[in-house]
Amino acid sequence: MANNRLRRSLAAIFGTLTLIAAAGCASITNDPNVPISLSFSDGSHGKCKLRNKRGNWKADIPETVYVRRSDDVLHYDCVNAKGLTASGGIPSTIGSKIIASAVFIDFGITDAITDMHREYPPSFIIPIK
């Protein structure tokens, strides 16, 4: 009888700890890629090369492109149909829903390695001159 109670208690503790650990990890709840809708400030069409430390992408503008989350700037080099160019970067931020869980539950160890707690803005207008 005491053996059964001990088993049930251990199972309950293990289950609770598993749920807490899973809730605190952004890599379980977030997709590794995030969409960014890109367009030029003058409404023109063109092409962009995007890069961060996690990868390189090409995009026809305007377009929604999926890029890998990263803690560094998403750099862009673009040219529109008129031959005008634009270069710059889109900063990443820490997801607001993830801050508390990453800090208080698992100290963000897994998320810091995978950058799963990072986000880029859902849309960005590229200034073209």
Steps between C-alpha positions, in 0.01 A plus 500: 500500500779743587676387184199599285479842664869557438464402133201730453680786671811455287290480183317821595826681576662382176193602297489844660871561440464390138214746442691785663811434293299480176314822575825688552668408176437718194657239273201275565238767431662702221568417137868550412402726207299821516314678217586858408294692244739719307419790268677806361411847626416619146276199427728368226599140429848356525729243656676469834772284648452440872747356748563440869735259676243220455461520120459682169177562305388664177166676468297663224356819647221541601491160668463321831819306560574250777837554668675315780481657844827652617631735764674713240379751243336372180705680233347586162647608166230593250449641153166603352379487138626858442852408613481682833676322787448461872715342769438476870391277782192386688566452873374197689334526839422266788143369486297655784313177581825312536688733736343381825507131418857509369628683806302334777457141382808380313718811512489524120787256447341309211346812349827692513671227299224465237378866489141372517408789731593758235258666256516729201215745434208349303535768231772739390506779243839531333589865434609534138671806350 
